[in-house]
Amino acid sequence: MRSLNSPAAVDLKSLIRTAVPPGTTRVGSGHRSIQCNVNSSTNQATGISFGSGRARYEWQSACAILASKVESQQQDTQKSGADVVNGHATLDLVPVKDQSTSPATVPLKKPLSIADFSPAPLHGAQLRVAYQGVPGAYSEAAAGKAYPNCEAIPCDQFEVAFQAVELWLADRAVLPVENSLGGSIHRNYDLLLRHRLHIVGEVQLPVHHCLLALPGVRKEYLTRVISHPQALSQCEHTLTKLGLNVVREAVDDTAGAAEYIATNNLRDTAAIASARAAELYGMQILADGIQDDSGNVTRFVMLAREPIIPRTDRPFKTSIVFAHEKGTSVLFKVLSAFAFRNISLTKIESRPHRHRPIRLVDDANVGTAKHFEYMFYIDFEASMADVRAQNALSEVQEFTSFLRVLGSYPMDMTPWSPSSSGADD
């Protein structure tokens, strides 16, 4: 090979124009590109002079010299403790600060991971929990009982609470599904099917309603009472016994009713809400414990993006939803799958099928019969880790056209007795 210092050596500058974009040299396979400025006949990156000529092997030789230069730079960098990515040392070619004052450079940033969006906190510690309502709502109290020391995030609608978890704005959602007096909160059953969140727990709280009004207002001055529909239904008989000849109007939540009265200075309107709501919004309590039944309880479920691992070392509950294209005739077979294995059902709820509400049955003698199509929600006392539950669901799947497990989660086993604080919405 001819010497690179000979007059017939390769003109690297002209080769760069034809082989690679100006100012850039690709050095070896798997190495990052480095900037290489070439002035006249001297390559400042290597300190080697070039003459004329375009021998291909001499171009490869020049690249080999450049590659050896980069390898030696990488070895020096590795010795100095530089970061290594995919087996290669990173070259900090551009200093961030003036080297005359500080040799420090900005380290490579760590790639984002799922943990950067939603850390996995300890139980209740810095956990972001979405609930429907405003501060003072019963759902806020339920969130506090389910996750002590959590950061409660109010949402104006149930749908928003679901979306807050799905969009990583919250880690959990705590939402009511049934009340011992008012029955099921159907809206949340529909949302459980529409969204892909998982039930990871439950919490039950007793209900303790108060009749709230602005300071100085007397009961005989009232013309209407506002609250959540569930709260109004739970206090229906007591309001009548109090002799209140008032209009009863439904609003989004109990604490929101108290806030609305306080904000608008409504002296002819009362709210049904908690004692905490009275404290937060400067209301007075006209009547305490106005629920029709002192044993009134609301059940909440906790929702998360990922399910928890079912266990068998403590009581578990599992929630499912299923449907069958031939109507309700399959329901007996489904129930038998649980009864045969001695699995207790704690809840069964039916909701009309949203996309196929009516089923037509032709009968030559009678005519065409119309039946509602239903989705069935069932809660049963068993963990998905229990072989009995696995076999039961395997049998249920044979009878149904749709089956989904909403969650398998620990049962709320805390002792219960009527209390002065509770939950409803």
C-alpha positions as CSV (number, residue, x, y, z in Angstrom):
1,M,0.0,0.0,0.0
2,R,1.2,3.5,-0.8
3,S,2.0,5.7,2.1
4,L,-0.8,8.2,3.0
5,N,1.9,10.8,3.2
6,S,3.0,10.2,-0.4
7,P,2.0,12.7,-3.2
8,A,-0.2,10.1,-4.8
9,A,-2.3,9.6,-1.6
10,V,-6.1,9.8,-1.6
11,D,-7.8,13.2,-1.5
12,L,-10.1,12.5,1.4
13,K,-11.9,15.9,1.0
14,S,-13.1,15.0,-2.5
15,L,-14.1,11.5,-1.4
16,I,-16.2,12.9,1.5
17,R,-18.2,15.0,-1.0
18,T,-19.1,11.9,-3.1
19,A,-19.3,9.2,-0.4
20,V,-21.0,10.9,2.7
21,P,-22.7,14.2,3.5
22,P,-20.2,17.1,4.1
23,G,-18.8,17.2,7.6
24,T,-19.9,13.6,8.6
25,T,-17.9,10.4,8.5
26,R,-19.5,7.0,9.3
27,V,-16.9,5.0,11.3
28,G,-17.4,1.3,11.5
29,S,-20.6,-0.7,12.1
30,G,-22.4,0.0,15.4
31,H,-20.5,3.2,16.2
32,R,-22.1,6.7,16.4
33,S,-21.3,9.2,13.7
34,I,-18.7,11.8,14.7
35,Q,-18.2,15.3,13.2
36,C,-15.1,15.5,11.1
37,N,-14.2,18.9,9.6
38,V,-11.7,18.8,6.7
39,N,-9.6,21.8,5.7
40,S,-7.7,21.8,2.4
41,S,-5.3,18.9,2.4
42,T,-5.1,18.2,6.1
43,N,-7.6,16.1,8.0
44,Q,-7.8,17.8,11.4
45,A,-9.4,14.8,13.0
46,T,-6.4,12.5,12.3
47,G,-3.6,14.9,11.6
48,I,-2.8,13.1,8.3
49,S,-2.1,14.9,5.0
50,F,-3.6,13.7,1.7
51,G,-2.8,14.4,-1.9
52,S,-4.6,13.4,-5.0
53,G,-6.0,10.0,-6.2
54,R,-9.1,8.0,-5.5
55,A,-7.9,4.4,-4.8
56,R,-10.8,2.6,-3.0
57,Y,-8.4,0.6,-0.8
58,E,-6.7,3.8,0.3
59,W,-10.1,5.3,1.3
60,Q,-10.8,2.1,3.4
61,S,-7.4,2.5,5.0
62,A,-8.1,6.1,5.9
63,C,-11.4,5.0,7.5
64,A,-9.6,2.2,9.4
65,I,-7.3,4.9,10.9
66,L,-10.3,7.0,11.9
67,A,-12.0,3.9,13.4
68,S,-8.8,3.1,15.4
69,K,-8.8,6.7,16.7
70,V,-12.5,6.4,17.8
71,E,-11.7,3.1,19.5
72,S,-8.9,4.6,21.5
73,Q,-11.1,7.6,22.5
74,Q,-13.8,5.1,23.7
75,Q,-11.2,3.2,25.8
76,D,-10.1,6.4,27.3
77,T,-13.7,7.4,28.1
78,Q,-14.4,4.0,29.6
79,K,-11.4,4.4,31.9
80,S,-12.7,7.7,33.0
81,G,-16.0,6.2,34.1
82,A,-18.2,7.3,31.2
83,D,-21.6,5.8,30.7
84,V,-21.9,2.7,28.6
85,V,-24.9,2.1,26.3
86,N,-25.5,-1.2,24.5
87,G,-21.8,-2.1,25.1
88,H,-20.4,1.2,23.7
89,A,-19.2,4.2,25.6
90,T,-21.0,7.4,25.0
91,L,-19.0,10.3,23.7
92,D,-19.8,13.7,25.2
93,L,-18.6,15.7,22.2
94,V,-20.5,18.9,23.1
95,P,-19.8,20.3,26.6
96,V,-22.7,22.0,28.2
97,K,-20.7,24.4,30.3
98,D,-17.6,26.4,29.5
99,Q,-14.7,24.0,30.0
100,S,-12.5,26.8,31.3
101,T,-14.8,27.2,34.3
102,S,-16.3,23.7,34.8
103,P,-15.5,20.5,33.1
104,A,-18.9,19.0,34.0
105,T,-21.3,17.9,31.3
106,V,-25.0,17.0,31.6
107,P,-25.4,13.2,32.1
108,L,-27.5,11.2,29.8
109,K,-31.2,11.3,31.0
110,K,-32.8,8.0,32.1
111,P,-35.5,6.8,29.6
112,L,-39.0,7.2,30.8
113,S,-40.7,4.2,32.2
114,I,-44.2,3.4,33.4
115,A,-43.1,4.2,36.9
116,D,-42.5,7.8,36.0
117,F,-46.2,8.3,35.3
118,S,-47.6,6.5,38.3
119,P,-45.3,5.4,41.1
120,A,-46.3,2.3,43.0
121,P,-46.8,3.8,46.5
122,L,-47.4,1.9,49.7
123,H,-51.0,1.2,50.7
124,G,-52.6,4.6,51.1
125,A,-49.2,6.5,51.1
126,Q,-49.4,9.4,48.5
127,L,-52.0,7.4,46.6
128,R,-54.1,9.5,44.3
129,V,-57.7,8.4,44.6
130,A,-60.5,9.7,42.4
131,Y,-64.1,10.0,43.7
132,Q,-67.3,11.6,42.5
133,G,-68.3,14.8,44.2
134,V,-66.7,17.6,46.1
135,P,-64.9,17.7,49.4
136,G,-67.2,16.6,52.1
137,A,-68.9,14.0,49.9
138,Y,-69.5,10.6,51.4
139,S,-67.3,9.1,48.6
140,E,-64.4,11.1,50.0
141,A,-64.9,9.5,53.4
142,A,-65.0,6.1,51.6
143,A,-61.7,6.9,49.8
144,G,-60.2,7.8,53.2
145,K,-61.3,4.6,54.8
146,A,-60.1,2.5,51.8
147,Y,-56.7,4.3,51.5
148,P,-55.7,6.2,54.6
149,N,-53.4,9.2,54.0
150,C,-54.3,9.2,50.3
151,E,-54.6,12.3,48.1
152,A,-58.4,12.4,47.3
153,I,-59.2,13.8,43.8
154,P,-62.8,15.1,43.4
155,C,-64.5,14.5,40.0
156,D,-67.8,16.0,38.9
157,Q,-69.1,12.8,37.4
158,F,-68.7,9.1,37.8
159,E,-67.4,8.8,34.2
160,V,-64.7,11.3,35.0
161,A,-63.5,9.2,37.9
162,F,-63.1,6.2,35.6
163,Q,-61.2,8.3,33.0
164,A,-58.9,9.8,35.7
165,V,-57.6,6.3,36.4
166,E,-57.3,5.3,32.8
167,L,-55.4,8.5,31.9
168,W,-53.0,8.1,34.8
169,L,-54.3,11.2,36.6
170,A,-55.2,9.0,39.6
171,D,-54.1,5.6,40.9
172,R,-57.4,4.4,42.1
173,A,-61.1,5.3,41.9
174,V,-63.6,4.6,44.8
175,L,-67.2,4.5,43.6
176,P,-70.5,3.4,45.1
177,V,-72.3,0.4,43.6
178,E,-75.1,-0.3,46.0
179,N,-76.9,1.0,49.1
180,S,-78.9,-1.1,51.6
181,L,-81.9,1.2,51.2
182,G,-81.6,2.8,47.8
183,G,-80.4,-0.3,46.0
184,S,-77.9,-0.5,43.2
185,I,-76.3,2.5,41.6
186,H,-77.0,1.4,38.0
187,R,-74.9,4.1,36.4
188,N,-71.7,2.6,37.8
189,Y,-72.6,-1.0,36.8
190,D,-72.9,0.3,33.2
191,L,-69.6,2.1,33.5
192,L,-67.9,-1.1,34.9
193,L,-68.8,-2.8,31.6
194,R,-67.9,0.1,29.4
195,H,-64.4,0.7,30.9
196,R,-61.5,-1.7,31.3
197,L,-60.7,-1.0,35.0
198,H,-60.5,-3.8,37.5
199,I,-62.1,-4.1,40.9
200,V,-59.3,-4.5,43.5
201,G,-61.2,-4.0,46.8
202,E,-64.4,-3.0,48.5
203,V,-65.3,-0.9,51.5
204,Q,-68.6,-0.6,53.3
205,L,-69.6,2.5,55.3
206,P,-72.8,3.3,57.3
207,V,-74.8,6.3,56.2
208,H,-75.5,9.2,58.5
209,H,-77.4,12.0,56.9
210,C,-78.0,15.5,58.3
211,L,-80.4,18.3,57.2
212,L,-78.3,21.4,56.6
213,A,-79.2,25.0,56.1
214,L,-77.5,28.4,56.3
215,P,-77.0,29.8,59.8
216,G,-80.1,31.4,61.2
217,V,-82.5,29.6,58.9
218,R,-85.4,27.7,60.5
219,K,-87.1,24.6,59.2
220,E,-90.5,26.4,58.7
221,Y,-88.8,28.8,56.2
222,L,-87.7,26.0,53.9
223,T,-89.4,25.6,50.5
224,R,-87.2,22.9,49.0
225,V,-84.6,20.2,49.9
226,I,-81.8,19.3,47.5
227,S,-79.4,16.3,47.5
228,H,-78.2,13.3,45.6
229,P,-81.1,11.0,44.5
230,Q,-79.9,8.2,46.8
231,A,-79.9,10.5,49.8
232,L,-83.4,11.8,49.0
233,S,-84.7,8.3,48.8
234,Q,-83.0,7.2,52.0
235,C,-84.6,10.1,54.0
236,E,-88.0,10.1,52.3
237,H,-90.1,9.0,55.3
238,T,-88.1,11.1,57.9
239,L,-88.6,14.3,55.9
240,T,-92.4,13.6,55.9
241,K,-92.3,13.0,59.7
242,L,-90.5,16.3,60.2
243,G,-93.6,18.1,58.7
244,L,-91.6,19.6,55.9
245,N,-93.8,20.7,53.0
246,V,-91.0,21.1,50.6
247,V,-90.0,20.3,47.0
248,R,-87.3,17.7,46.8
249,E,-84.8,18.2,44.0
250,A,-82.0,15.9,42.9
251,V,-78.4,17.2,42.3
252,D,-75.1,15.5,41.5
253,D,-73.9,14.8,45.1
254,T,-74.7,15.5,48.7
255,A,-71.8,17.8,49.5
256,G,-72.3,19.6,46.2
257,A,-75.8,20.5,47.4
258,A,-74.4,22.1,50.6
259,E,-71.8,24.0,48.6
260,Y,-74.4,25.2,46.1
261,I,-76.6,26.6,49.0
262,A,-73.6,28.3,50.6
263,T,-72.3,29.8,47.4
264,N,-75.6,31.2,46.3
265,N,-76.8,32.2,49.8
266,L,-80.1,30.3,49.5
267,R,-82.0,30.8,52.7
268,D,-85.1,28.9,51.6
269,T,-83.2,25.7,50.7
270,A,-81.8,22.9,52.7
271,A,-79.4,20.1,51.8
272,I,-79.1,16.5,52.9
273,A,-75.4,15.9,53.4
274,S,-72.8,14.8,56.0
275,A,-71.7,16.7,59.2
276,R,-68.3,17.2,57.5
277,A,-70.0,19.1,54.6
278,A,-71.7,21.3,57.2
279,E,-68.3,22.1,58.7
280,L,-66.6,22.7,55.3
281,Y,-69.3,25.1,53.9
282,G,-70.4,26.9,57.0
283,M,-73.8,25.3,57.3
284,Q,-75.9,24.6,60.4
285,I,-77.4,21.2,61.2
286,L,-81.2,21.5,61.5
287,A,-81.7,17.7,62.0
288,D,-79.2,15.0,62.7
289,G,-79.5,11.3,61.6
290,I,-82.4,11.7,59.3
291,Q,-81.9,8.5,57.3
292,D,-84.9,6.2,57.4
293,D,-82.9,3.3,58.7
294,S,-80.0,3.5,61.2
295,G,-78.6,0.4,59.6
296,N,-78.2,2.0,56.3
297,V,-74.9,1.1,54.5
298,T,-73.3,1.9,51.2
299,R,-70.9,-0.4,49.5
300,F,-68.0,1.0,47.4
301,V,-65.6,-0.7,45.1
302,M,-62.0,0.3,44.5
303,L,-60.9,0.4,40.8
304,A,-57.4,0.2,39.3
305,R,-55.7,-0.2,35.9
306,E,-54.3,-3.6,36.8
307,P,-55.9,-6.5,38.8
308,I,-54.4,-7.8,42.0
309,I,-53.1,-11.3,42.4
310,P,-55.9,-13.4,44.0
311,R,-55.1,-15.3,47.2
312,T,-56.6,-18.0,49.4
313,D,-55.3,-17.0,52.8
314,R,-58.2,-14.6,53.5
315,P,-61.8,-14.2,52.3
316,F,-62.0,-13.0,48.7
317,K,-64.9,-12.0,46.5
318,T,-65.1,-12.2,42.7
319,S,-67.3,-10.1,40.5
320,I,-68.3,-11.2,37.0
321,V,-70.7,-10.1,34.2
322,F,-72.1,-12.4,31.5
323,A,-74.8,-12.6,28.8
324,H,-76.3,-15.2,26.5
325,E,-77.7,-14.7,23.1
326,K,-80.7,-16.9,23.8
327,G,-81.9,-14.8,26.7
328,T,-82.5,-15.6,30.4
329,S,-83.1,-19.4,30.0
330,V,-79.4,-20.0,30.8
331,L,-79.5,-18.2,34.1
332,F,-80.5,-21.4,36.0
333,K,-77.6,-23.3,34.6
334,V,-75.2,-20.5,35.6
335,L,-76.5,-20.4,39.1
336,S,-76.3,-24.2,39.3
337,A,-72.5,-24.1,38.5
338,F,-72.0,-22.1,41.8
339,A,-74.6,-24.0,43.9
340,F,-73.1,-27.4,42.9
341,R,-69.7,-26.3,44.3
342,N,-71.2,-24.7,47.5
343,I,-70.1,-21.2,46.4
344,S,-72.3,-18.4,47.9
345,L,-73.6,-15.6,45.8
346,T,-73.7,-12.2,47.5
347,K,-75.1,-10.1,44.7
348,I,-77.0,-10.6,41.4
349,E,-77.9,-7.6,39.2
350,S,-79.4,-7.5,35.7
351,R,-79.1,-4.6,33.3
352,P,-80.7,-4.3,29.8
353,H,-78.3,-5.1,27.0
354,R,-77.4,-1.7,25.5
355,H,-76.8,-2.8,21.9
356,R,-79.5,-5.4,21.7
357,P,-82.3,-4.5,24.1
358,I,-85.1,-6.6,22.5
359,R,-85.1,-10.2,21.5
360,L,-87.8,-11.5,19.1
361,V,-89.2,-15.0,19.4
362,D,-91.4,-16.3,16.6
363,D,-94.3,-18.6,17.5
364,A,-96.6,-19.8,14.7
365,N,-99.6,-20.2,17.1
366,V,-99.2,-17.1,19.3
367,G,-97.2,-14.7,17.1
368,T,-94.0,-12.8,17.8
369,A,-92.9,-12.4,21.5
370,K,-90.6,-9.6,22.5
371,H,-88.2,-10.1,25.5
372,F,-85.7,-7.9,27.0
373,E,-82.0,-8.9,26.6
374,Y,-80.0,-8.6,29.8
375,M,-76.4,-8.5,31.1
376,F,-76.1,-10.2,34.5
377,Y,-73.7,-9.1,37.2
378,I,-72.8,-11.6,39.9
379,D,-70.7,-11.4,43.1
380,F,-69.7,-14.6,44.7
381,E,-67.6,-15.5,47.8
382,A,-64.5,-17.2,46.4
383,S,-61.1,-16.2,45.1
384,M,-60.0,-16.8,41.5
385,A,-57.1,-18.7,43.0
386,D,-59.7,-21.2,44.4
387,V,-60.1,-24.3,42.2
388,R,-63.8,-24.3,42.9
389,A,-64.1,-20.8,41.4
390,Q,-62.0,-21.8,38.4
391,N,-64.2,-24.8,37.7
392,A,-67.4,-22.9,38.2
393,L,-66.4,-20.2,35.7
394,S,-65.2,-22.9,33.2
395,E,-68.7,-24.3,33.4
396,V,-70.4,-20.9,33.2
397,Q,-68.4,-20.2,30.0
398,E,-70.0,-23.1,28.3
399,F,-73.5,-21.6,28.8
400,T,-72.8,-18.0,28.0
401,S,-71.9,-16.0,24.9
402,F,-70.1,-13.3,26.9
403,L,-68.2,-13.6,30.2
404,R,-65.9,-11.1,31.9
405,V,-64.3,-11.2,35.3
406,L,-64.5,-7.6,36.7
407,G,-62.2,-8.4,39.6
408,S,-61.2,-10.8,42.4
409,Y,-60.5,-8.9,45.6
410,P,-60.4,-9.1,49.4
411,M,-63.8,-8.8,51.1
412,D,-64.3,-6.0,53.6
413,M,-64.3,-7.8,56.9
414,T,-64.1,-4.8,59.2
415,P,-66.6,-4.9,62.1
416,W,-69.7,-2.9,61.4
417,S,-72.2,-1.0,63.6
418,P,-74.4,2.0,63.0
419,S,-72.2,5.1,63.2
420,S,-72.3,8.9,62.9
421,S,-70.3,8.9,59.7
422,G,-70.8,7.0,56.5
423,A,-71.1,7.0,52.8
424,D,-73.6,7.3,50.1
425,D,-72.4,8.9,46.9
